[in-house]
Amino acid sequence: HVAHGTSLFAVTTTGLAGGASYFSSGNVDLLSAASIAISGMVTARLGAKFASKLSQNELKKVLGIFMIGVSPVVPLKPYLMSIK
């Protein structure tokens, strides 16, 4: 759990610095950013509560299942990004 929290903190601070840079250049869609941020904050809290109830081994298994479940989408990304 400490590694998870440490990683989230590092990602958050890096994301804030990068986001500030893009924002200062006028390259941020504020409505989209706000929608993603709000939904992310809600689901992050739910995910953190769920993760805190799992043992280290259970957390590893759930993460592994999730990654295997989402992995088929990776090769489809170019196709999905071309649909507008």
HTML snippet that shows the backbone in 3Dmol.js (N, CA, C, O; Angstrom):
<script src="https://3Dmol.org/build/3Dmol-min.js"></script>
<div id="view" style="width:600px;height:400px;position:relative"></div>
<script>
const pdb = `
ATOM      1  N   HIS A   1       0.811  -1.196   0.000  1.00  0.00           N
ATOM      2  CA  HIS A   1       0.000   0.000   0.000  1.00  0.00           C
ATOM      3  C   HIS A   1       0.858   1.266   0.000  1.00  0.00           C
ATOM      4  O   HIS A   1       0.465   2.280  -0.578  1.00  0.00           O
ATOM      5  N   VAL A   2       2.015   1.215   0.638  1.00  0.00           N
ATOM      6  CA  VAL A   2       2.906   2.374   0.661  1.00  0.00           C
ATOM      7  C   VAL A   2       3.412   2.670  -0.756  1.00  0.00           C
ATOM      8  O   VAL A   2       3.486   3.828  -1.166  1.00  0.00           O
ATOM      9  N   ALA A   3       3.758   1.616  -1.493  1.00  0.00           N
ATOM     10  CA  ALA A   3       4.236   1.814  -2.871  1.00  0.00           C
ATOM     11  C   ALA A   3       3.143   2.438  -3.739  1.00  0.00           C
ATOM     12  O   ALA A   3       3.420   3.299  -4.574  1.00  0.00           O
ATOM     13  N   HIS A   4       1.917   2.002  -3.536  1.00  0.00           N
ATOM     14  CA  HIS A   4       0.791   2.542  -4.294  1.00  0.00           C
ATOM     15  C   HIS A   4       0.597   4.023  -3.999  1.00  0.00           C
ATOM     16  O   HIS A   4       0.451   4.831  -4.916  1.00  0.00           O
ATOM     17  N   GLY A   5       0.596   4.375  -2.724  1.00  0.00           N
ATOM     18  CA  GLY A   5       0.440   5.775  -2.336  1.00  0.00           C
ATOM     19  C   GLY A   5       1.591   6.647  -2.819  1.00  0.00           C
ATOM     20  O   GLY A   5       1.381   7.778  -3.255  1.00  0.00           O
ATOM     21  N   THR A   6       2.803   6.115  -2.740  1.00  0.00           N
ATOM     22  CA  THR A   6       3.980   6.855  -3.203  1.00  0.00           C
ATOM     23  C   THR A   6       3.900   7.107  -4.702  1.00  0.00           C
ATOM     24  O   THR A   6       4.186   8.208  -5.172  1.00  0.00           O
ATOM     25  N   SER A   7       3.507   6.080  -5.446  1.00  0.00           N
ATOM     26  CA  SER A   7       3.366   6.210  -6.898  1.00  0.00           C
ATOM     27  C   SER A   7       2.298   7.239  -7.258  1.00  0.00           C
ATOM     28  O   SER A   7       2.503   8.066  -8.145  1.00  0.00           O
ATOM     29  N   LEU A   8       1.175   7.187  -6.577  1.00  0.00           N
ATOM     30  CA  LEU A   8       0.102   8.151  -6.851  1.00  0.00           C
ATOM     31  C   LEU A   8       0.549   9.580  -6.571  1.00  0.00           C
ATOM     32  O   LEU A   8       0.218  10.498  -7.322  1.00  0.00           O
ATOM     33  N   PHE A   9       1.300   9.767  -5.493  1.00  0.00           N
ATOM     34  CA  PHE A   9       1.795  11.105  -5.169  1.00  0.00           C
ATOM     35  C   PHE A   9       2.738  11.599  -6.261  1.00  0.00           C
ATOM     36  O   PHE A   9       2.651  12.751  -6.684  1.00  0.00           O
ATOM     37  N   ALA A  10       3.641  10.728  -6.718  1.00  0.00           N
ATOM     38  CA  ALA A  10       4.595  11.116  -7.767  1.00  0.00           C
ATOM     39  C   ALA A  10       3.867  11.452  -9.067  1.00  0.00           C
ATOM     40  O   ALA A  10       4.195  12.439  -9.725  1.00  0.00           O
ATOM     41  N   VAL A  11       2.888  10.643  -9.436  1.00  0.00           N
ATOM     42  CA  VAL A  11       2.126  10.884 -10.666  1.00  0.00           C
ATOM     43  C   VAL A  11       1.356  12.202 -10.565  1.00  0.00           C
ATOM     44  O   VAL A  11       1.287  12.962 -11.531  1.00  0.00           O
ATOM     45  N   THR A  12       0.785  12.466  -9.403  1.00  0.00           N
ATOM     46  CA  THR A  12       0.006  13.691  -9.210  1.00  0.00           C
ATOM     47  C   THR A  12       0.885  14.938  -9.361  1.00  0.00           C
ATOM     48  O   THR A  12       0.519  15.874 -10.071  1.00  0.00           O
ATOM     49  N   THR A  13       2.029  14.948  -8.702  1.00  0.00           N
ATOM     50  CA  THR A  13       2.884  16.135  -8.783  1.00  0.00           C
ATOM     51  C   THR A  13       3.448  16.328 -10.189  1.00  0.00           C
ATOM     52  O   THR A  13       3.560  17.458 -10.665  1.00  0.00           O
ATOM     53  N   THR A  14       3.799  15.239 -10.845  1.00  0.00           N
ATOM     54  CA  THR A  14       4.285  15.329 -12.224  1.00  0.00           C
ATOM     55  C   THR A  14       3.178  15.824 -13.146  1.00  0.00           C
ATOM     56  O   THR A  14       3.412  16.664 -14.015  1.00  0.00           O
ATOM     57  N   GLY A  15       1.986  15.305 -12.952  1.00  0.00           N
ATOM     58  CA  GLY A  15       0.837  15.721 -13.769  1.00  0.00           C
ATOM     59  C   GLY A  15       0.491  17.190 -13.578  1.00  0.00           C
ATOM     60  O   GLY A  15       0.164  17.885 -14.540  1.00  0.00           O
ATOM     61  N   LEU A  16       0.562  17.657 -12.346  1.00  0.00           N
ATOM     62  CA  LEU A  16       0.290  19.071 -12.079  1.00  0.00           C
ATOM     63  C   LEU A  16       1.299  19.978 -12.765  1.00  0.00           C
ATOM     64  O   LEU A  16       0.932  21.008 -13.330  1.00  0.00           O
ATOM     65  N   ALA A  17       2.568  19.598 -12.717  1.00  0.00           N
ATOM     66  CA  ALA A  17       3.605  20.410 -13.357  1.00  0.00           C
ATOM     67  C   ALA A  17       3.407  20.424 -14.877  1.00  0.00           C
ATOM     68  O   ALA A  17       3.484  21.480 -15.504  1.00  0.00           O
ATOM     69  N   GLY A  18       3.157  19.269 -15.457  1.00  0.00           N
ATOM     70  CA  GLY A  18       2.925  19.207 -16.898  1.00  0.00           C
ATOM     71  C   GLY A  18       1.667  19.938 -17.308  1.00  0.00           C
ATOM     72  O   GLY A  18       1.649  20.651 -18.311  1.00  0.00           O
ATOM     73  N   GLY A  19       0.610  19.757 -16.525  1.00  0.00           N
ATOM     74  CA  GLY A  19      -0.659  20.431 -16.813  1.00  0.00           C
ATOM     75  C   GLY A  19      -0.528  21.940 -16.753  1.00  0.00           C
ATOM     76  O   GLY A  19      -1.107  22.647 -17.578  1.00  0.00           O
ATOM     77  N   ALA A  20       0.222  22.438 -15.790  1.00  0.00           N
ATOM     78  CA  ALA A  20       0.434  23.884 -15.666  1.00  0.00           C
ATOM     79  C   ALA A  20       1.168  24.426 -16.888  1.00  0.00           C
ATOM     80  O   ALA A  20       0.870  25.519 -17.370  1.00  0.00           O
ATOM     81  N   SER A  21       2.123  23.655 -17.380  1.00  0.00           N
ATOM     82  CA  SER A  21       2.875  24.067 -18.567  1.00  0.00           C
ATOM     83  C   SER A  21       1.962  24.140 -19.788  1.00  0.00           C
ATOM     84  O   SER A  21       1.992  25.123 -20.529  1.00  0.00           O
ATOM     85  N   TYR A  22       1.158  23.109 -19.999  1.00  0.00           N
ATOM     86  CA  TYR A  22       0.223  23.113 -21.131  1.00  0.00           C
ATOM     87  C   TYR A  22      -0.818  24.223 -20.983  1.00  0.00           C
ATOM     88  O   TYR A  22      -1.180  24.875 -21.962  1.00  0.00           O
ATOM     89  N   PHE A  23      -1.300  24.434 -19.749  1.00  0.00           N
ATOM     90  CA  PHE A  23      -2.295  25.475 -19.508  1.00  0.00           C
ATOM     91  C   PHE A  23      -1.733  26.859 -19.827  1.00  0.00           C
ATOM     92  O   PHE A  23      -2.411  27.685 -20.438  1.00  0.00           O
ATOM     93  N   SER A  24      -0.503  27.104 -19.414  1.00  0.00           N
ATOM     94  CA  SER A  24       0.101  28.416 -19.659  1.00  0.00           C
ATOM     95  C   SER A  24       0.315  28.674 -21.151  1.00  0.00           C
ATOM     96  O   SER A  24       0.436  29.824 -21.574  1.00  0.00           O
ATOM     97  N   SER A  25       0.361  27.605 -21.946  1.00  0.00           N
ATOM     98  CA  SER A  25       0.495  27.745 -23.396  1.00  0.00           C
ATOM     99  C   SER A  25      -0.856  27.776 -24.101  1.00  0.00           C
ATOM    100  O   SER A  25      -0.924  27.883 -25.326  1.00  0.00           O
ATOM    101  N   GLY A  26      -1.934  27.681 -23.314  1.00  0.00           N
ATOM    102  CA  GLY A  26      -3.280  27.712 -23.897  1.00  0.00           C
ATOM    103  C   GLY A  26      -3.692  26.392 -24.532  1.00  0.00           C
ATOM    104  O   GLY A  26      -4.557  26.374 -25.408  1.00  0.00           O
ATOM    105  N   ASN A  27      -3.090  25.289 -24.105  1.00  0.00           N
ATOM    106  CA  ASN A  27      -3.367  23.986 -24.710  1.00  0.00           C
ATOM    107  C   ASN A  27      -4.154  23.061 -23.798  1.00  0.00           C
ATOM    108  O   ASN A  27      -3.865  21.867 -23.719  1.00  0.00           O
ATOM    109  N   VAL A  28      -5.156  23.611 -23.106  1.00  0.00           N
ATOM    110  CA  VAL A  28      -5.988  22.787 -22.232  1.00  0.00           C
ATOM    111  C   VAL A  28      -7.458  23.101 -22.522  1.00  0.00           C
ATOM    112  O   VAL A  28      -7.868  24.262 -22.513  1.00  0.00           O
ATOM    113  N   ASP A  29      -8.244  22.049 -22.780  1.00  0.00           N
ATOM    114  CA  ASP A  29      -9.695  22.179 -22.909  1.00  0.00           C
ATOM    115  C   ASP A  29     -10.248  22.081 -21.483  1.00  0.00           C
ATOM    116  O   ASP A  29     -10.355  20.989 -20.926  1.00  0.00           O
ATOM    117  N   LEU A  30     -10.596  23.228 -20.902  1.00  0.00           N
ATOM    118  CA  LEU A  30     -10.965  23.269 -19.485  1.00  0.00           C
ATOM    119  C   LEU A  30     -12.194  22.421 -19.157  1.00  0.00           C
ATOM    120  O   LEU A  30     -12.231  21.791 -18.100  1.00  0.00           O
ATOM    121  N   LEU A  31     -13.202  22.390 -20.036  1.00  0.00           N
ATOM    122  CA  LEU A  31     -14.398  21.584 -19.765  1.00  0.00           C
ATOM    123  C   LEU A  31     -14.044  20.102 -19.706  1.00  0.00           C
ATOM    124  O   LEU A  31     -14.474  19.386 -18.801  1.00  0.00           O
ATOM    125  N   SER A  32     -13.257  19.652 -20.677  1.00  0.00           N
ATOM    126  CA  SER A  32     -12.835  18.245 -20.675  1.00  0.00           C
ATOM    127  C   SER A  32     -11.960  17.943 -19.458  1.00  0.00           C
ATOM    128  O   SER A  32     -12.140  16.919 -18.800  1.00  0.00           O
ATOM    129  N   ALA A  33     -11.023  18.827 -19.165  1.00  0.00           N
ATOM    130  CA  ALA A  33     -10.127  18.622 -18.031  1.00  0.00           C
ATOM    131  C   ALA A  33     -10.916  18.556 -16.722  1.00  0.00           C
ATOM    132  O   ALA A  33     -10.630  17.717 -15.868  1.00  0.00           O
ATOM    133  N   ALA A  34     -11.894  19.425 -16.563  1.00  0.00           N
ATOM    134  CA  ALA A  34     -12.705  19.428 -15.337  1.00  0.00           C
ATOM    135  C   ALA A  34     -13.526  18.147 -15.226  1.00  0.00           C
ATOM    136  O   ALA A  34     -13.633  17.571 -14.144  1.00  0.00           O
ATOM    137  N   SER A  35     -14.101  17.703 -16.332  1.00  0.00           N
ATOM    138  CA  SER A  35     -14.890  16.468 -16.324  1.00  0.00           C
ATOM    139  C   SER A  35     -14.038  15.269 -15.944  1.00  0.00           C
ATOM    140  O   SER A  35     -14.444  14.440 -15.130  1.00  0.00           O
ATOM    141  N   ILE A  36     -12.857  15.182 -16.537  1.00  0.00           N
ATOM    142  CA  ILE A  36     -11.955  14.069 -16.236  1.00  0.00           C
ATOM    143  C   ILE A  36     -11.482  14.150 -14.787  1.00  0.00           C
ATOM    144  O   ILE A  36     -11.425  13.129 -14.101  1.00  0.00           O
ATOM    145  N   ALA A  37     -11.144  15.342 -14.314  1.00  0.00           N
ATOM    146  CA  ALA A  37     -10.657  15.512 -12.942  1.00  0.00           C
ATOM    147  C   ALA A  37     -11.721  15.128 -11.923  1.00  0.00           C
ATOM    148  O   ALA A  37     -11.433  14.420 -10.958  1.00  0.00           O
ATOM    149  N   ILE A  38     -12.938  15.587 -12.135  1.00  0.00           N
ATOM    150  CA  ILE A  38     -14.020  15.283 -11.174  1.00  0.00           C
ATOM    151  C   ILE A  38     -14.311  13.789 -11.130  1.00  0.00           C
ATOM    152  O   ILE A  38     -14.411  13.201 -10.053  1.00  0.00           O
ATOM    153  N   SER A  39     -14.447  13.174 -12.307  1.00  0.00           N
ATOM    154  CA  SER A  39     -14.725  11.734 -12.310  1.00  0.00           C
ATOM    155  C   SER A  39     -13.539  10.956 -11.741  1.00  0.00           C
ATOM    156  O   SER A  39     -13.726   9.935 -11.079  1.00  0.00           O
ATOM    157  N   GLY A  40     -12.323  11.434 -11.995  1.00  0.00           N
ATOM    158  CA  GLY A  40     -11.144  10.779 -11.442  1.00  0.00           C
ATOM    159  C   GLY A  40     -11.080  10.862  -9.929  1.00  0.00           C
ATOM    160  O   GLY A  40     -10.706   9.894  -9.266  1.00  0.00           O
ATOM    161  N   MET A  41     -11.444  12.017  -9.378  1.00  0.00           N
ATOM    162  CA  MET A  41     -11.412  12.176  -7.921  1.00  0.00           C
ATOM    163  C   MET A  41     -12.437  11.261  -7.254  1.00  0.00           C
ATOM    164  O   MET A  41     -12.157  10.669  -6.212  1.00  0.00           O
ATOM    165  N   VAL A  42     -13.621  11.143  -7.852  1.00  0.00           N
ATOM    166  CA  VAL A  42     -14.659  10.280  -7.278  1.00  0.00           C
ATOM    167  C   VAL A  42     -14.229   8.818  -7.339  1.00  0.00           C
ATOM    168  O   VAL A  42     -14.302   8.102  -6.341  1.00  0.00           O
ATOM    169  N   THR A  43     -13.780   8.376  -8.518  1.00  0.00           N
ATOM    170  CA  THR A  43     -13.413   6.969  -8.654  1.00  0.00           C
ATOM    171  C   THR A  43     -12.127   6.634  -7.907  1.00  0.00           C
ATOM    172  O   THR A  43     -11.951   5.495  -7.474  1.00  0.00           O
ATOM    173  N   ALA A  44     -11.230   7.592  -7.748  1.00  0.00           N
ATOM    174  CA  ALA A  44     -10.004   7.339  -6.985  1.00  0.00           C
ATOM    175  C   ALA A  44     -10.326   7.067  -5.526  1.00  0.00           C
ATOM    176  O   ALA A  44      -9.733   6.181  -4.911  1.00  0.00           O
ATOM    177  N   ARG A  45     -11.257   7.819  -4.973  1.00  0.00           N
ATOM    178  CA  ARG A  45     -11.654   7.595  -3.574  1.00  0.00           C
ATOM    179  C   ARG A  45     -12.273   6.215  -3.412  1.00  0.00           C
ATOM    180  O   ARG A  45     -11.982   5.501  -2.452  1.00  0.00           O
ATOM    181  N   LEU A  46     -13.131   5.845  -4.363  1.00  0.00           N
ATOM    182  CA  LEU A  46     -13.759   4.519  -4.294  1.00  0.00           C
ATOM    183  C   LEU A  46     -12.708   3.421  -4.446  1.00  0.00           C
ATOM    184  O   LEU A  46     -12.741   2.422  -3.728  1.00  0.00           O
ATOM    185  N   GLY A  47     -11.783   3.607  -5.375  1.00  0.00           N
ATOM    186  CA  GLY A  47     -10.723   2.636  -5.583  1.00  0.00           C
ATOM    187  C   GLY A  47      -9.804   2.504  -4.378  1.00  0.00           C
ATOM    188  O   GLY A  47      -9.376   1.403  -4.033  1.00  0.00           O
ATOM    189  N   ALA A  48      -9.505   3.620  -3.747  1.00  0.00           N
ATOM    190  CA  ALA A  48      -8.641   3.599  -2.557  1.00  0.00           C
ATOM    191  C   ALA A  48      -9.322   2.851  -1.411  1.00  0.00           C
ATOM    192  O   ALA A  48      -8.676   2.081  -0.700  1.00  0.00           O
ATOM    193  N   LYS A  49     -10.616   3.077  -1.233  1.00  0.00           N
ATOM    194  CA  LYS A  49     -11.351   2.353  -0.179  1.00  0.00           C
ATOM    195  C   LYS A  49     -11.347   0.854  -0.464  1.00  0.00           C
ATOM    196  O   LYS A  49     -11.150   0.041   0.439  1.00  0.00           O
ATOM    197  N   PHE A  50     -11.568   0.498  -1.734  1.00  0.00           N
ATOM    198  CA  PHE A  50     -11.577  -0.905  -2.128  1.00  0.00           C
ATOM    199  C   PHE A  50     -10.195  -1.521  -1.914  1.00  0.00           C
ATOM    200  O   PHE A  50     -10.079  -2.602  -1.336  1.00  0.00           O
ATOM    201  N   ALA A  51      -9.161  -0.844  -2.372  1.00  0.00           N
ATOM    202  CA  ALA A  51      -7.790  -1.362  -2.274  1.00  0.00           C
ATOM    203  C   ALA A  51      -7.342  -1.519  -0.830  1.00  0.00           C
ATOM    204  O   ALA A  51      -6.604  -2.450  -0.507  1.00  0.00           O
ATOM    205  N   SER A  52      -7.779  -0.621   0.039  1.00  0.00           N
ATOM    206  CA  SER A  52      -7.343  -0.689   1.441  1.00  0.00           C
ATOM    207  C   SER A  52      -7.925  -1.903   2.163  1.00  0.00           C
ATOM    208  O   SER A  52      -7.416  -2.307   3.208  1.00  0.00           O
ATOM    209  N   LYS A  53      -8.980  -2.478   1.613  1.00  0.00           N
ATOM    210  CA  LYS A  53      -9.601  -3.650   2.236  1.00  0.00           C
ATOM    211  C   LYS A  53      -8.959  -4.951   1.762  1.00  0.00           C
ATOM    212  O   LYS A  53      -9.271  -6.021   2.286  1.00  0.00           O
ATOM    213  N   LEU A  54      -8.067  -4.870   0.776  1.00  0.00           N
ATOM    214  CA  LEU A  54      -7.441  -6.065   0.231  1.00  0.00           C
ATOM    215  C   LEU A  54      -6.055  -6.287   0.832  1.00  0.00           C
ATOM    216  O   LEU A  54      -5.357  -5.340   1.194  1.00  0.00           O
ATOM    217  N   SER A  55      -5.678  -7.550   0.927  1.00  0.00           N
ATOM    218  CA  SER A  55      -4.306  -7.863   1.330  1.00  0.00           C
ATOM    219  C   SER A  55      -3.388  -7.565   0.147  1.00  0.00           C
ATOM    220  O   SER A  55      -3.860  -7.315  -0.963  1.00  0.00           O
ATOM    221  N   GLN A  56      -2.094  -7.592   0.385  1.00  0.00           N
ATOM    222  CA  GLN A  56      -1.130  -7.323  -0.681  1.00  0.00           C
ATOM    223  C   GLN A  56      -1.289  -8.323  -1.820  1.00  0.00           C
ATOM    224  O   GLN A  56      -1.244  -7.935  -2.988  1.00  0.00           O
ATOM    225  N   ASN A  57      -1.474  -9.599  -1.503  1.00  0.00           N
ATOM    226  CA  ASN A  57      -1.639 -10.618  -2.540  1.00  0.00           C
ATOM    227  C   ASN A  57      -2.943 -10.429  -3.313  1.00  0.00           C
ATOM    228  O   ASN A  57      -2.967 -10.577  -4.535  1.00  0.00           O
ATOM    229  N   GLU A  58      -4.017 -10.106  -2.612  1.00  0.00           N
ATOM    230  CA  GLU A  58      -5.297  -9.871  -3.289  1.00  0.00           C
ATOM    231  C   GLU A  58      -5.199  -8.666  -4.217  1.00  0.00           C
ATOM    232  O   GLU A  58      -5.735  -8.682  -5.325  1.00  0.00           O
ATOM    233  N   LEU A  59      -4.515  -7.629  -3.762  1.00  0.00           N
ATOM    234  CA  LEU A  59      -4.345  -6.426  -4.578  1.00  0.00           C
ATOM    235  C   LEU A  59      -3.562  -6.747  -5.847  1.00  0.00           C
ATOM    236  O   LEU A  59      -3.906  -6.263  -6.925  1.00  0.00           O
ATOM    237  N   LYS A  60      -2.520  -7.552  -5.730  1.00  0.00           N
ATOM    238  CA  LYS A  60      -1.743  -7.964  -6.901  1.00  0.00           C
ATOM    239  C   LYS A  60      -2.615  -8.742  -7.888  1.00  0.00           C
ATOM    240  O   LYS A  60      -2.534  -8.522  -9.096  1.00  0.00           O
ATOM    241  N   LYS A  61      -3.446  -9.650  -7.375  1.00  0.00           N
ATOM    242  CA  LYS A  61      -4.319 -10.442  -8.242  1.00  0.00           C
ATOM    243  C   LYS A  61      -5.335  -9.564  -8.960  1.00  0.00           C
ATOM    244  O   LYS A  61      -5.553  -9.724 -10.161  1.00  0.00           O
ATOM    245  N   VAL A  62      -5.955  -8.644  -8.238  1.00  0.00           N
ATOM    246  CA  VAL A  62      -6.951  -7.753  -8.846  1.00  0.00           C
ATOM    247  C   VAL A  62      -6.299  -6.885  -9.924  1.00  0.00           C
ATOM    248  O   VAL A  62      -6.870  -6.696 -10.998  1.00  0.00           O
ATOM    249  N   LEU A  63      -5.113  -6.360  -9.642  1.00  0.00           N
ATOM    250  CA  LEU A  63      -4.409  -5.547 -10.624  1.00  0.00           C
ATOM    251  C   LEU A  63      -4.053  -6.380 -11.853  1.00  0.00           C
ATOM    252  O   LEU A  63      -4.200  -5.909 -12.981  1.00  0.00           O
ATOM    253  N   GLY A  64      -3.593  -7.594 -11.651  1.00  0.00           N
ATOM    254  CA  GLY A  64      -3.261  -8.482 -12.757  1.00  0.00           C
ATOM    255  C   GLY A  64      -4.463  -8.788 -13.629  1.00  0.00           C
ATOM    256  O   GLY A  64      -4.368  -8.758 -14.856  1.00  0.00           O
ATOM    257  N   ILE A  65      -5.592  -9.082 -13.005  1.00  0.00           N
ATOM    258  CA  ILE A  65      -6.832  -9.357 -13.744  1.00  0.00           C
ATOM    259  C   ILE A  65      -7.253  -8.123 -14.533  1.00  0.00           C
ATOM    260  O   ILE A  65      -7.655  -8.233 -15.691  1.00  0.00           O
ATOM    261  N   PHE A  66      -7.165  -6.958 -13.917  1.00  0.00           N
ATOM    262  CA  PHE A  66      -7.517  -5.714 -14.599  1.00  0.00           C
ATOM    263  C   PHE A  66      -6.630  -5.494 -15.821  1.00  0.00           C
ATOM    264  O   PHE A  66      -7.121  -5.167 -16.902  1.00  0.00           O
ATOM    265  N   MET A  67      -5.319  -5.677 -15.643  1.00  0.00           N
ATOM    266  CA  MET A  67      -4.385  -5.437 -16.747  1.00  0.00           C
ATOM    267  C   MET A  67      -4.619  -6.417 -17.895  1.00  0.00           C
ATOM    268  O   MET A  67      -4.557  -6.030 -19.062  1.00  0.00           O
ATOM    269  N   ILE A  68      -4.884  -7.670 -17.574  1.00  0.00           N
ATOM    270  CA  ILE A  68      -5.177  -8.655 -18.615  1.00  0.00           C
ATOM    271  C   ILE A  68      -6.489  -8.291 -19.315  1.00  0.00           C
ATOM    272  O   ILE A  68      -6.612  -8.445 -20.530  1.00  0.00           O
ATOM    273  N   GLY A  69      -7.457  -7.813 -18.550  1.00  0.00           N
ATOM    274  CA  GLY A  69      -8.752  -7.425 -19.129  1.00  0.00           C
ATOM    275  C   GLY A  69      -8.664  -6.230 -20.064  1.00  0.00           C
ATOM    276  O   GLY A  69      -9.380  -6.179 -21.064  1.00  0.00           O
ATOM    277  N   VAL A  70      -7.804  -5.273 -19.759  1.00  0.00           N
ATOM    278  CA  VAL A  70      -7.710  -4.056 -20.575  1.00  0.00           C
ATOM    279  C   VAL A  70      -6.697  -4.192 -21.712  1.00  0.00           C
ATOM    280  O   VAL A  70      -6.740  -3.428 -22.676  1.00  0.00           O
ATOM    281  N   SER A  71      -5.795  -5.151 -21.604  1.00  0.00           N
ATOM    282  CA  SER A  71      -4.719  -5.259 -22.592  1.00  0.00           C
ATOM    283  C   SER A  71      -5.180  -5.402 -24.041  1.00  0.00           C
ATOM    284  O   SER A  71      -4.476  -4.918 -24.927  1.00  0.00           O
ATOM    285  N   PRO A  72      -6.319  -6.037 -24.342  1.00  0.00           N
ATOM    286  CA  PRO A  72      -6.731  -6.115 -25.749  1.00  0.00           C
ATOM    287  C   PRO A  72      -7.023  -4.750 -26.382  1.00  0.00           C
ATOM    288  O   PRO A  72      -7.031  -4.627 -27.607  1.00  0.00           O
ATOM    289  N   VAL A  73      -7.256  -3.748 -25.575  1.00  0.00           N
ATOM    290  CA  VAL A  73      -7.564  -2.413 -26.103  1.00  0.00           C
ATOM    291  C   VAL A  73      -6.307  -1.721 -26.647  1.00  0.00           C
ATOM    292  O   VAL A  73      -6.407  -0.883 -27.543  1.00  0.00           O
ATOM    293  N   VAL A  74      -5.138  -2.059 -26.118  1.00  0.00           N
ATOM    294  CA  VAL A  74      -3.893  -1.378 -26.498  1.00  0.00           C
ATOM    295  C   VAL A  74      -3.648  -1.423 -28.009  1.00  0.00           C
ATOM    296  O   VAL A  74      -3.374  -0.375 -28.594  1.00  0.00           O
ATOM    297  N   PRO A  75      -3.734  -2.584 -28.671  1.00  0.00           N
ATOM    298  CA  PRO A  75      -3.508  -2.582 -30.125  1.00  0.00           C
ATOM    299  C   PRO A  75      -4.600  -1.844 -30.906  1.00  0.00           C
ATOM    300  O   PRO A  75      -4.388  -1.453 -32.054  1.00  0.00           O
ATOM    301  N   LEU A  76      -5.754  -1.659 -30.288  1.00  0.00           N
ATOM    302  CA  LEU A  76      -6.865  -0.974 -30.960  1.00  0.00           C
ATOM    303  C   LEU A  76      -6.782   0.543 -30.846  1.00  0.00           C
ATOM    304  O   LEU A  76      -7.566   1.247 -31.482  1.00  0.00           O
ATOM    305  N   LYS A  77      -5.854   1.058 -30.055  1.00  0.00           N
ATOM    306  CA  LYS A  77      -5.783   2.496 -29.807  1.00  0.00           C
ATOM    307  C   LYS A  77      -5.702   3.335 -31.082  1.00  0.00           C
ATOM    308  O   LYS A  77      -6.446   4.309 -31.198  1.00  0.00           O
ATOM    309  N   PRO A  78      -4.828   3.004 -32.052  1.00  0.00           N
ATOM    310  CA  PRO A  78      -4.789   3.830 -33.265  1.00  0.00           C
ATOM    311  C   PRO A  78      -6.135   3.887 -33.982  1.00  0.00           C
ATOM    312  O   PRO A  78      -6.542   4.941 -34.470  1.00  0.00           O
ATOM    313  N   TYR A  79      -6.817   2.754 -34.041  1.00  0.00           N
ATOM    314  CA  TYR A  79      -8.136   2.717 -34.672  1.00  0.00           C
ATOM    315  C   TYR A  79      -9.138   3.551 -33.887  1.00  0.00           C
ATOM    316  O   TYR A  79      -9.881   4.342 -34.468  1.00  0.00           O
ATOM    317  N   LEU A  80      -9.163   3.380 -32.591  1.00  0.00           N
ATOM    318  CA  LEU A  80     -10.117   4.111 -31.754  1.00  0.00           C
ATOM    319  C   LEU A  80      -9.873   5.621 -31.808  1.00  0.00           C
ATOM    320  O   LEU A  80     -10.820   6.407 -31.768  1.00  0.00           O
ATOM    321  N   MET A  81      -8.613   6.022 -31.897  1.00  0.00           N
ATOM    322  CA  MET A  81      -8.279   7.454 -31.959  1.00  0.00           C
ATOM    323  C   MET A  81      -8.649   8.064 -33.310  1.00  0.00           C
ATOM    324  O   MET A  81      -8.839   9.277 -33.406  1.00  0.00           O
ATOM    325  N   SER A  82      -8.754   7.235 -34.358  1.00  0.00           N
ATOM    326  CA  SER A  82      -9.082   7.759 -35.687  1.00  0.00           C
ATOM    327  C   SER A  82     -10.578   7.964 -35.871  1.00  0.00           C
ATOM    328  O   SER A  82     -10.990   8.644 -36.811  1.00  0.00           O
ATOM    329  N   ILE A  83     -11.392   7.397 -35.004  1.00  0.00           N
ATOM    330  CA  ILE A  83     -12.852   7.549 -35.099  1.00  0.00           C
ATOM    331  C   ILE A  83     -13.244   8.897 -34.523  1.00  0.00           C
ATOM    332  O   ILE A  83     -12.959   9.191 -33.362  1.00  0.00           O
ATOM    333  N   LYS A  84     -13.892   9.708 -35.328  1.00  0.00           N
ATOM    334  CA  LYS A  84     -14.333  11.025 -34.828  1.00  0.00           C
ATOM    335  C   LYS A  84     -15.737  11.306 -35.241  1.00  0.00           C
ATOM    336  O   LYS A  84     -16.277  12.363 -34.914  1.00  0.00           O
TER     337      LYS A  84
END
`;
const viewer = $3Dmol.createViewer("view");
viewer.addModel(pdb, "pdb");
viewer.setStyle({}, {cartoon: {color: "spectrum"}});
viewer.zoomTo();
viewer.render();
</script>
